[in-house]
Amino acid sequence: MLIDRLRTMLALALVLLAFGARAEPVTLTDLTGRKVTLPAPARRIVLAQGRHLNALALLHPDPVSLVAGWGDDLKRDRATYDLYRRRFPAIKRVPDLGSGAARTFSLEKAISLEPDLVVLSRFADGGGGAAQAGEVARRFEAIGVPVIVIDFFQAPLEETEASLRILGEAIGRPEAALAYNRFYREHLDRIAARLKAPGLARPRVFMHAHAGGPTCCYSPGRGVFDQFIRAAGGHNIGADILPGATGELSPEYVASAKPDIYVGTGGTYQIRSGGLVLGSGVSAEEARRSLAATLARLNLLAISSLPPERIHGMWQLFNDTPVHVVAVELLAKWLHPELFGDLDPAATLREINERFLSVPLEGTYWTSLGGTE
């Protein structure tokens, strides 16, 4: 009897201790420099952009359980959404709050969900600068709803580690963020060290975003994928002429720029349009076939004259997730095969799937006409 009572008291003490640990306040500083204090790690989160679920999945074994509402943008990548749905069926009950853009995000509906934290990207926040919150963050703050700004899109190589650290702190899993950030930095530093070789040439890259779309040729300018290209030792021809993060290049300009390598981007959202198809559930054969078909339809002389080993395709949605370290490795290997012959992006993705992601990426996320990836 006494032993049973002692066991009961010990169990109750452990429960109270665990509850007390969870109730510890969390104070953090977001990307805009704002200090935010939460009474406890967040458990009811509104994601203004649903694709930030991919970052939560690097940190938490059941990221869907933390999401009280979200922007509907992840649903546009139906194949990736289905990966989550099969693992966590509760995702079907997560309320939609708009497209993730400041102008369409429903603050009223978000507030009605009684979140303990709202997570905004710079885009969803209405474009707040590095040292200030945007309109959406200020409106949540005005009514006492905690809000943080993180970002994996506008300046990914500069803000990914800080953003993941902030998110990890917010949900009470800072160690998980530290572990991924260490992995991330080791892989990027290995590339940077080799690119310090004296006299290294930077191949000219034509990155064709959403390859196979209705017009040609949408391309990164001085943002997002441009950072990946530069980190991999290349020169993005779009950055020479496009003033913003993205824009459209004419076929004539592409020809005059004489690219050394072509990299199209695509996803499962392009299945209906006949564009470049890559991503969750896509086979290697389907990916390579769609790349060949896309290039045949474009009929760009500057590209058709390139040898097959210089023509590649990459998943568009590497552009807003910390998993983009795989994209940088791919580009480094494609641009400088003599320097990075031992680099294995497939092994990097496998390690991310096995060590970090609660919903592993399963499919084909890159391809090459030359048959080597």
Disulfide bonds with the S-S distance in Angstrom:
Cys216-Cys217 1.58
